Amino acid sequence: MILLWPSGRDVAVPAPFQSSTGGAVTTEYGTVVSQDIGPCGSPSNGRVFASSPTPPTVSGFDCRRSIVTIDTGTNEGTRTLLEITPGPGTPDLRVGEEIRLVRGTDDTGTAIYAFDDYSRTLPLALVAAIFAVVICVVARWRGLRALIGLGIALGVLVVFVLPAILDGRSAILVALVGGTVILYGVLYLAHGPNLRTSSALLGTVVSMGIAAVLSEGAIRLTSVTGLSEEQNTDVQAYLDHVSITGLLLAGFIIGSLGVLNDVTITQASAAFELASLDPDATRRSIFASAMRVGRDHIASTVYTLVLAYAGGALPLLLLFSVAGRSIHDVITGDAVAIEIVRSCVGGTALALSVPLTTAIAVVLARPPRRGAAGAQSRGAAGAQGRGAAGNRKSTGRHAAG
């Protein structure tokens, strides 16, 4: 992680994400206080005013007009007018809604505002709070530690993984190192520092390496480029020092962490529980029993993995379904092929992680007992010696009598 740490070099903001002045886009918060349908073309559209907007001089067509109070920034307490023509994808604002406004300037330096997005701070905080409360109530302290681990994972992604890839480091190495750091934090925080957790960690790290090798081989074999996705096209156009293939590989690796972690910790727990229930069980029998659990887990997790990716690509599949193209063309196209490769690589790494983690857990749960065997043989020899000495004393007493 130290060797791959980003240098912190400045990267220019790509043109589509720049403000009118060439810098990063600045947003402010606002609240809709008035909404109606009327003639467009008001000179106050996007401008700052104190009371009411200026009526339009020429009325060509009607649009939705929203008066918004500006709640933050240099123009806090003033108002602006948003004229929005109805159509697909345009926002339908309502009175009382909180929104985000993009703040820019015109040629004279006067502030101009436009709609950016809905304000979701409070709803997202409420959803996250419900999630955290339910996790902590059901899983108690372990659930709280899992949430802390989740925060560490997000921190590693934001502080290390993304800046390192943006800095031009090898995306696959960054993903492997970042994923390993995430696993250390998540597993040991949620399940405690013990042999059971360590076996799951080792199995997950090795499986993650297998997923990296499989991902690179699958991408080379299928020649998927990722350029069917708009985000990847923007990265190639404006961040030419970032490898799209490496970005795909990093996405495959990071995306497989969660499901691999789920499977490996389950297998490790199963192996250790079976070993503790039957102290006389051999490694072979523990492995066979734990693998029966693992096979059921694989069967349920593989289609969960595939359906999760299919759900993410549902809008794309819907568009293809009405495009009149053959199913062969749709499946072998770059956009769908990426999801197929991702699902197959994740499923393969998942299946291989089960016997791998189970074997590691069995070895750690049932370690070699050479010391115990030696102590047992020495104890048996001592008992035999004491028994022989007792027999000799008894024979001597009988002879004296």
Long-range contacts (C-beta under 8 A, 24 or more apart in sequence): 1-160, 1-177, 1-178, 1-181, 4-160, 4-164, 4-169, 4-170, 4-173, 4-174, 4-177, 5-160, 5-164, 6-160, 6-163, 6-164, 6-166, 6-167, 6-169, 7-167, 8-163, 8-167, 9-167, 11-166, 11-239, 14-234, 14-237, 14-238, 14-239, 15-238, 16-234, 16-238, 19-102, 19-104, 20-104, 20-105, 20-106, 20-112, 21-104, 21-105, 25-102, 25-116, 26-73, 26-102, 26-103, 26-104, 27-100, 27-101, 27-102, 27-103, 27-116, 28-70, 28-71, 28-72, 28-73, 28-75, 28-100, 28-101, 28-103, 28-113, 29-70, 29-71, 29-72, 29-98, 29-99, 29-100, 29-101, 29-119, 30-68, 30-69, 30-70, 30-71, 30-80, 30-98, 30-99, 30-100, 30-101, 30-113, 31-68, 31-69, 31-71, 31-96, 31-97, 31-98, 31-99, 32-66, 32-67, 32-68, 32-93, 32-94, 32-95, 32-96, 32-97, 32-98, 32-99, 33-67, 33-68, 33-69, 33-79, 33-95, 34-65, 34-66, 34-67, 34-95, 35-64, 35-65, 35-66, 35-67, 35-93, 35-94, 35-95, 36-64, 36-65, 37-62, 37-63, 37-64, 37-65, 38-62, 38-63, 38-65, 39-63, 40-65, 40-83, 40-85, 41-83, 42-81, 42-83, 44-80, 44-81, 45-81, 45-82, 45-83, 46-80, 46-81, 46-82, 46-112, 46-113, 46-114, 47-80, 47-81, 47-110, 47-111, 47-112, 47-113, 48-75, 48-78, 48-79, 48-80, 48-110, 48-111, 48-113, 49-78, 49-79, 49-80, 49-81, 50-78, 50-79, 51-79, 53-79, 53-81, 61-85, 64-92, 64-93, 66-93, 68-99, 68-101, 68-113, 70-101, 70-113, 71-98, 73-103, 74-111, 75-103, 75-111, 80-113, 82-113, 82-114, 82-115, 84-115, 91-115, 91-118, 98-122, 142-190, 142-191, 145-189, 145-190, 146-186, 146-189, 146-190, 148-189, 149-185, 149-186, 149-187, 149-189, 149-190, 150-186, 152-182, 152-185, 152-186, 152-189, 153-182, 153-185, 153-186, 156-181, 156-182, 156-185, 157-182, 157-254, 161-250, 161-254, 165-242, 165-246, 165-247, 165-250, 166-239, 166-242, 168-241, 168-242, 170-246, 171-242, 171-243, 171-246, 171-247, 171-249, 171-250, 172-212, 172-216, 172-246, 172-249, 172-250, 172-253, 174-250, 175-212, 175-249, 175-250, 175-253, 175-254, 176-208, 176-209, 176-212, 176-253, 178-254, 179-208, 179-253, 179-254, 179-257, 180-205, 180-208, 182-257, 183-208, 183-257, 183-261, 186-261, 187-261, 187-265, 191-265, 195-272, 195-364, 195-365, 196-268, 196-269, 196-272, 196-361, 196-364, 196-365, 197-265, 197-268, 198-364, 199-268, 199-271, 199-272, 199-357, 199-360, 199-361, 199-364, 199-365, 200-261, 200-264, 200-265, 200-267, 200-268, 200-269, 200-357, 200-361, 201-264, 202-357, 202-360, 203-264, 203-267, 203-268, 203-353, 203-356, 203-357, 203-360, 203-361, 204-257, 204-260, 204-261, 204-264, 204-353, 204-357, 206-353, 206-356, 207-260, 207-264, 207-349, 207-350, 207-352, 207-353, 207-356, 207-357, 208-253, 208-256, 208-257, 208-260, 208-349, 210-348, 210-349, 210-352, 210-353, 211-252, 211-253, 211-256, 211-260, 211-345, 211-346, 211-348, 211-349, 212-249, 212-252, 212-253, 214-345, 214-348, 214-349, 215-248, 215-249, 215-252, 215-253, 215-341, 215-345, 216-249, 218-341, 218-344, 218-345, 219-245, 219-248, 219-249, 219-341, 222-337, 222-341, 224-248, 224-334, 224-337, 224-338, 224-341, 225-334, 226-334, 226-338, 227-334, 228-333, 228-334, 228-335, 228-338, 229-335, 229-338, 248-338, 251-342, 252-341, 252-342, 252-345, 252-346, 255-342, 255-346, 256-345, 256-346, 256-349, 256-350, 259-301, 259-304, 259-305, 259-346, 259-350, 260-349, 260-350, 260-353, 262-301, 263-294, 263-297, 263-298, 263-301, 263-350, 263-353, 263-354, 263-357, 264-353, 264-357, 266-293, 266-294, 266-297, 267-293, 267-294, 267-297, 267-353, 267-354, 267-357, 267-358, 267-361, 268-357, 268-358, 268-360, 268-361, 270-294, 270-358, 270-361, 271-358, 271-361, 271-362, 271-365, 272-361, 272-365, 274-365, 275-362, 275-365, 275-366, 276-365, 281-366, 282-366, 283-362, 283-363, 283-366, 286-362, 286-365, 286-366, 287-358, 287-359, 287-362, 290-358, 290-361, 290-362, 291-354, 291-355, 291-358, 294-354, 294-355, 294-358, 295-354, 297-354, 298-350, 298-351, 298-354, 301-350, 302-347, 302-350, 302-351, 305-343, 305-346, 305-347, 305-350, 306-343, 306-347, 309-339, 309-342, 309-343, 310-339, 312-339, 313-339
